[in-house]
Amino acid sequence: MTETRKIAAILVSDVVGYSRLVGEDEDRTLARLRALRSDLIDPIIAVHHGRVVKRTGDGAIVEFRSVIDAVRCAIEVQSGMVERNAGLPPERCIEFRIGIHLGDVVEESDGDLMGDGVNIAARLEGICEVGGVCMSEDAYRQVRDKIKEQFVDLGEKALKNIARPMRAYQVISDRSTPKTQLTSPEPPSMQPVLADKPSVAVLPFQNMSGDAEQEYFADGIVEDLTTALSRFGTFSVVSRSSAFVYKNRAVDLRQAAKELGVRYLLEGGVRRQYKRVRVTAKLLDAAAGSHLWAERFDGNADDIFDFQDKITESVVGLIEPKIRLAEIERARRKRPDSLDAYDLYLRALPLVYGTDHDGYAVAIDLLKRAVKLDPDFALALAYAAWAMEKRLTLRLPGLGDDDEAECLALAQAALTADGDEPLVLAIVGFVTIAVGGSFETGLATLRRAVEANPNNLVALNLCGAANMLVGDIDESAALHHRALRLSPNAPDAFWSLTGIGMAELLKGNFESAINWCLRSLATFNEWPMTYWALVPSYAHLDRMDEARAALGKLLAIVPGTTVASILGDPRFAGRLEVQMAGLRKAGLPPV
């Protein structure tokens, strides 16, 4: 049997009290473990590029190429277990200990791993606290400055059958709930008030059908929505266990919001009649006492799990833009002398998303003021970089010699401040391509953003645009289609519509490109990029009067536009030749 040595990050997990759980109810315990693996643990391992080396009845050994991936995977698993155990009596909770080590391992021909690298991870798991993550000093050195979690130095530990004592570290994550809160949650009125930033709670959905089986379906929707919404770093989400205090209770929504410390509430209900299932959902601004959004979803009980996934996808895609707009409006109503860093950031957002060229400069100033108040405000740093990228891409008047360097420096500062936030990753990835010219790095960063939150419209659209420039045209179209499906009525749906139109242009489908661009213009007709696709599509079909009319509109929006200014980086030339040829044919000056 051949074998090779290598350095790897090893994660070892084990179920606490497995023998007791199996002894008390073997069938239930094994069924729950199988469900946890298929629904929670294995998908998280896959997202973080892990390989399951082997499983035992109550644990697993997993190999990662990166310690950062291993730690992030462990934290997400433990956080997910908190939600899965919510509401269960202590004796039925399934809880894990996790140990992580970076070291030398022996890989055998069948893929199995052996050696001290595996043994140390297993021993660290043994000394870990219940529901925790414990790592070696070798692993700690790889992550201490690269993830936002805090660590507790446990000192030198004598590990069984390991020759020398090893220093160990415990991960302290704000994404998990202390064990005491699982068994003895505080009354809602005693919960701490959340920070003065947007926060939302998903209340238990009502079962309005009188069918007890629908109770599980309703609870499943709430759990999925809570998990999906928690991927957005732009607002806080109250844990499922806290919100479920209100299950089967008549709720005064304003009082519930006050007790939970949230600004927004999502509530809904489930009704089943024969094989048809209807789900309703409403988003409320609890402080203002107003409805921000309401929708109903109809599906077939035969495809209940698929229907549940579609509801989650649709609701999450619609909620984030609504909360963003509500928060921007809230900031606009504040007095200028009372603005803090977050308010300045909110006031800048519509200017960054907008097309007023003077607005980009104003947005940069607002965001720099926010960063001055809060130097580690990752989103403010990222949006400042994005606003600068737009000025650079459009080659607007007043650009300085140092603007490119400053744009990239802002992007790097955002990544340093919070390299886990999907929105930060998305913006930094796009800026890395558009300004830095680092195609592979930028596209990889954007794909990380989409993996981290596949429901973030900005990440989907920016990754779609990047793939159009330097990646896969079909992937670009698929990303824009997903963004449009998630939120077809979002204020910035023109991004997705234009992105699809551009992909159709580059594939030579000019009639289709025109149709998508016209749909985009019906949503918003002042975005230059839409005309970048529409003008050449008309020209390639020899519809020259329409091409010149669209070109006139483009030049009215961005005077002085040339083929060279749209092309940007010369390395895009071959990929975008269909577009460039159409623009030249329509009469756009080359330089």
FENGI-V319624 format. One record per residue. SS is DSSP state (~ for helix, > for strand, _ for the rest). BURIAL is b if it has 9 or more other C-alpha atoms within 8 Angstrom, else e. D_FIRST is the distance of its C-alpha to the first C-alpha in whole Angstrom. Layout:
ss=[SS | SS]
burial=[BURIAL | BURIAL]
d_first=[D_FIRST | D_FIRST]
This chain:
ss=[_ | _ | > | > | > | > | > | > | > | > | > | > | > | > | > | _ | _ | ~ | ~ | ~ | ~ | ~ | ~ | ~ | _ | ~ | ~ | ~ | ~ | ~ | ~ | ~ | ~ | ~ | ~ | ~ | ~ | ~ | ~ | ~ | ~ | ~ | ~ | ~ | ~ | ~ | ~ | _ | _ | _ | > | > | > | > | > | _ | _ | _ | > | > | > | > | > | > | _ | _ | ~ | ~ | ~ | ~ | ~ | ~ | ~ | ~ | ~ | ~ | ~ | ~ | ~ | ~ | ~ | ~ | ~ | ~ | ~ | _ | _ | _ | _ | ~ | ~ | ~ | _ | _ | _ | > | > | > | > | > | > | > | > | > | > | > | > | > | _ | _ | _ | _ | > | > | _ | ~ | ~ | ~ | ~ | ~ | ~ | ~ | ~ | ~ | ~ | ~ | ~ | _ | _ | _ | _ | _ | > | > | > | > | ~ | ~ | ~ | ~ | ~ | ~ | ~ | _ | _ | _ | _ | _ | _ | > | > | > | > | > | > | > | > | _ | _ | _ | _ | _ | _ | _ | _ | > | > | > | > | > | > | > | _ | _ | _ | _ | _ | _ | ~ | ~ | ~ | ~ | ~ | _ | _ | _ | _ | ~ | ~ | ~ | _ | _ | _ | _ | _ | _ | _ | _ | > | > | > | > | _ | _ | _ | > | > | _ | _ | _ | _ | _ | ~ | ~ | ~ | ~ | ~ | ~ | ~ | ~ | ~ | ~ | ~ | ~ | ~ | ~ | ~ | ~ | ~ | _ | _ | _ | _ | _ | _ | > | > | _ | _ | ~ | ~ | ~ | ~ | ~ | ~ | ~ | _ | _ | _ | _ | _ | _ | ~ | ~ | ~ | ~ | ~ | ~ | ~ | ~ | _ | _ | _ | > | > | > | > | > | > | > | > | > | > | _ | _ | > | > | > | > | > | > | > | > | > | > | _ | _ | _ | _ | > | > | > | > | > | > | > | > | > | > | > | ~ | ~ | ~ | ~ | ~ | ~ | ~ | ~ | ~ | ~ | ~ | ~ | ~ | ~ | ~ | ~ | ~ | ~ | ~ | ~ | ~ | ~ | ~ | ~ | ~ | ~ | ~ | ~ | ~ | ~ | ~ | ~ | _ | _ | _ | ~ | ~ | ~ | _ | _ | ~ | ~ | ~ | ~ | ~ | ~ | ~ | ~ | ~ | ~ | ~ | ~ | ~ | _ | _ | _ | ~ | ~ | ~ | ~ | ~ | ~ | ~ | ~ | ~ | ~ | ~ | ~ | ~ | ~ | ~ | ~ | ~ | _ | _ | _ | _ | ~ | ~ | ~ | ~ | ~ | ~ | ~ | ~ | ~ | ~ | ~ | ~ | ~ | ~ | ~ | ~ | _ | _ | _ | _ | _ | _ | _ | _ | _ | ~ | ~ | ~ | ~ | ~ | ~ | ~ | ~ | ~ | ~ | ~ | ~ | ~ | ~ | ~ | _ | _ | _ | _ | ~ | ~ | ~ | ~ | ~ | ~ | ~ | ~ | ~ | ~ | ~ | ~ | ~ | _ | _ | _ | _ | ~ | ~ | ~ | ~ | ~ | ~ | ~ | ~ | ~ | ~ | ~ | ~ | ~ | ~ | _ | _ | _ | _ | ~ | ~ | ~ | ~ | ~ | ~ | ~ | ~ | ~ | ~ | ~ | ~ | ~ | ~ | _ | _ | ~ | ~ | ~ | ~ | ~ | ~ | ~ | ~ | ~ | ~ | ~ | ~ | ~ | ~ | _ | _ | _ | _ | _ | _ | ~ | ~ | ~ | ~ | ~ | ~ | ~ | ~ | ~ | ~ | ~ | ~ | ~ | ~ | _ | _ | _ | ~ | ~ | ~ | ~ | ~ | ~ | ~ | ~ | ~ | ~ | ~ | ~ | ~ | ~ | _ | _ | _ | _ | ~ | ~ | ~ | ~ | ~ | ~ | ~ | ~ | ~ | ~ | ~ | ~ | ~ | _ | _ | _ | ~ | ~ | ~ | ~ | ~ | ~ | ~ | ~ | ~ | ~ | ~ | ~ | ~ | ~ | _ | _ | _ | _ | _ | ~ | ~ | ~ | ~ | ~ | _ | _ | ~ | ~ | ~ | _ | _ | _ | _ | ~ | ~ | ~ | ~ | ~ | ~ | ~ | ~ | ~ | ~ | _ | _ | _ | _ | _]
burial=[e | e | e | e | e | e | e | b | b | b | b | b | b | b | b | b | e | e | e | e | b | b | e | e | e | b | e | e | b | b | e | e | e | e | b | b | b | b | e | b | b | b | b | b | b | b | b | b | b | b | b | b | b | e | b | e | e | e | b | b | b | b | b | b | b | e | b | b | b | b | b | b | b | b | b | b | b | b | b | b | b | b | b | e | b | b | e | e | e | e | e | e | e | e | b | b | b | b | b | b | b | b | b | b | b | b | b | b | e | e | e | b | b | b | b | b | b | b | b | b | b | b | b | b | b | e | e | b | e | e | b | b | b | b | b | b | b | b | b | b | e | b | b | e | e | b | b | e | e | e | b | e | e | b | e | e | b | e | b | e | e | e | e | e | b | b | b | b | b | b | b | e | e | e | e | b | b | e | e | e | b | b | b | e | e | e | e | b | e | e | b | e | e | e | e | e | e | b | b | b | b | b | b | b | b | b | b | e | b | e | e | e | e | b | b | e | b | b | b | b | b | b | b | b | b | b | e | b | b | b | e | b | b | e | b | b | b | b | b | b | b | b | b | b | e | b | e | e | e | e | e | e | e | b | e | b | b | b | b | b | b | b | b | b | b | b | b | b | b | b | b | b | e | e | e | b | b | b | b | b | b | b | b | b | b | b | e | e | e | e | b | b | b | b | e | e | e | e | b | b | e | e | e | b | e | e | b | b | e | e | b | b | b | b | b | b | b | b | b | e | b | b | b | e | e | e | b | b | e | e | b | e | e | e | e | e | e | e | b | e | b | b | b | b | b | b | b | b | b | b | b | b | e | e | b | e | e | e | b | b | b | b | b | b | e | b | b | b | b | b | b | e | e | e | e | e | b | b | b | b | b | b | b | b | b | b | b | b | b | b | b | b | b | e | e | e | e | e | b | e | e | e | b | b | e | b | b | b | e | b | b | b | b | b | b | b | b | b | b | e | b | b | b | b | b | b | b | b | b | b | b | b | b | b | b | b | e | e | b | e | b | b | b | b | b | b | b | b | b | b | e | b | b | b | b | b | b | e | b | b | b | b | b | b | b | b | b | b | b | b | b | e | b | e | b | b | b | b | b | b | b | b | b | b | e | b | b | e | e | e | e | e | b | b | b | b | b | b | b | b | b | b | b | b | b | b | e | e | b | b | e | b | b | b | b | b | b | e | b | b | b | e | e | e | e | e | e | b | e | b | b | b | b | b | b | b | b | b | b | b | e | e | b | b | e | b | b | b | e | b | b | e | b | b | b | e | e | e | e | e | b | b | b | e | b | b | b | e | e | e | e | b | b | e | e | b | e | b | b | b | b | b | b | b | b | b | e | b | e | e | e]
d_first=[0 | 4 | 7 | 10 | 14 | 17 | 20 | 21 | 23 | 22 | 25 | 25 | 27 | 29 | 32 | 35 | 36 | 34 | 35 | 38 | 38 | 36 | 39 | 42 | 41 | 37 | 38 | 39 | 37 | 34 | 36 | 37 | 33 | 32 | 35 | 34 | 31 | 32 | 35 | 35 | 31 | 29 | 32 | 32 | 28 | 28 | 31 | 30 | 27 | 24 | 21 | 21 | 17 | 18 | 21 | 23 | 26 | 28 | 26 | 23 | 21 | 22 | 21 | 23 | 24 | 27 | 28 | 32 | 30 | 28 | 32 | 34 | 32 | 32 | 36 | 36 | 34 | 37 | 40 | 39 | 39 | 42 | 44 | 42 | 43 | 47 | 49 | 47 | 48 | 46 | 44 | 43 | 41 | 38 | 37 | 34 | 33 | 30 | 29 | 27 | 26 | 25 | 22 | 19 | 16 | 12 | 11 | 7 | 6 | 9 | 11 | 12 | 13 | 13 | 16 | 20 | 20 | 19 | 21 | 24 | 25 | 25 | 27 | 29 | 29 | 31 | 34 | 35 | 38 | 38 | 38 | 37 | 34 | 33 | 31 | 30 | 33 | 30 | 30 | 34 | 34 | 33 | 35 | 38 | 40 | 39 | 39 | 42 | 41 | 43 | 41 | 42 | 40 | 39 | 39 | 37 | 35 | 33 | 30 | 29 | 26 | 26 | 28 | 30 | 33 | 32 | 35 | 34 | 36 | 37 | 38 | 42 | 42 | 45 | 43 | 43 | 46 | 46 | 45 | 49 | 50 | 48 | 50 | 53 | 54 | 57 | 60 | 60 | 63 | 61 | 58 | 59 | 60 | 58 | 58 | 61 | 58 | 58 | 56 | 56 | 55 | 54 | 56 | 56 | 56 | 59 | 59 | 62 | 61 | 62 | 58 | 56 | 53 | 54 | 54 | 50 | 50 | 52 | 50 | 47 | 49 | 50 | 47 | 45 | 48 | 48 | 44 | 45 | 48 | 46 | 44 | 48 | 48 | 52 | 53 | 52 | 51 | 52 | 49 | 50 | 50 | 53 | 55 | 54 | 57 | 59 | 58 | 61 | 63 | 66 | 65 | 68 | 66 | 67 | 67 | 63 | 62 | 64 | 62 | 59 | 60 | 59 | 61 | 60 | 59 | 58 | 59 | 59 | 59 | 58 | 60 | 59 | 61 | 60 | 57 | 58 | 56 | 58 | 57 | 59 | 59 | 61 | 60 | 63 | 64 | 65 | 68 | 70 | 70 | 69 | 66 | 64 | 62 | 62 | 61 | 60 | 57 | 57 | 54 | 53 | 52 | 50 | 48 | 48 | 45 | 45 | 49 | 48 | 45 | 48 | 51 | 48 | 48 | 52 | 53 | 51 | 51 | 55 | 55 | 54 | 57 | 59 | 59 | 58 | 62 | 63 | 62 | 64 | 67 | 67 | 67 | 69 | 72 | 71 | 74 | 73 | 73 | 71 | 68 | 65 | 61 | 60 | 63 | 63 | 60 | 61 | 64 | 62 | 60 | 63 | 63 | 60 | 59 | 63 | 64 | 67 | 66 | 68 | 66 | 63 | 65 | 66 | 63 | 61 | 64 | 64 | 60 | 61 | 63 | 61 | 58 | 61 | 61 | 58 | 56 | 52 | 53 | 50 | 52 | 55 | 53 | 51 | 54 | 56 | 54 | 54 | 58 | 58 | 55 | 58 | 60 | 58 | 57 | 61 | 62 | 65 | 68 | 68 | 64 | 63 | 61 | 59 | 59 | 55 | 54 | 55 | 54 | 50 | 51 | 52 | 49 | 47 | 49 | 48 | 45 | 45 | 47 | 45 | 42 | 41 | 44 | 44 | 47 | 47 | 43 | 45 | 48 | 46 | 44 | 47 | 49 | 46 | 46 | 50 | 51 | 48 | 47 | 43 | 42 | 38 | 38 | 41 | 40 | 37 | 39 | 41 | 38 | 37 | 41 | 41 | 37 | 39 | 42 | 42 | 46 | 47 | 50 | 50 | 46 | 46 | 49 | 48 | 44 | 46 | 48 | 46 | 44 | 47 | 47 | 44 | 41 | 41 | 45 | 44 | 42 | 45 | 47 | 45 | 45 | 49 | 49 | 47 | 50 | 53 | 51 | 51 | 54 | 57 | 60 | 58 | 61 | 58 | 57 | 59 | 55 | 53 | 56 | 56 | 53 | 52 | 55 | 54 | 51 | 53 | 55 | 52 | 51 | 54 | 55 | 59 | 60 | 58 | 58 | 61 | 61 | 59 | 61 | 64 | 62 | 61 | 65 | 66 | 64 | 65 | 67 | 66 | 63 | 63 | 59 | 60 | 63 | 60 | 59 | 62 | 64 | 62 | 61 | 65 | 65 | 62 | 64 | 68 | 69 | 71 | 73 | 71 | 68 | 71 | 72 | 69 | 69 | 72 | 70 | 67 | 70 | 72 | 69 | 68 | 70 | 69 | 66 | 65 | 62 | 60 | 60 | 59 | 56 | 55 | 52 | 53 | 49 | 50 | 52 | 50 | 49 | 52 | 54 | 55 | 57 | 58 | 60 | 61 | 63 | 64 | 66 | 67 | 69 | 67 | 68 | 65 | 65]
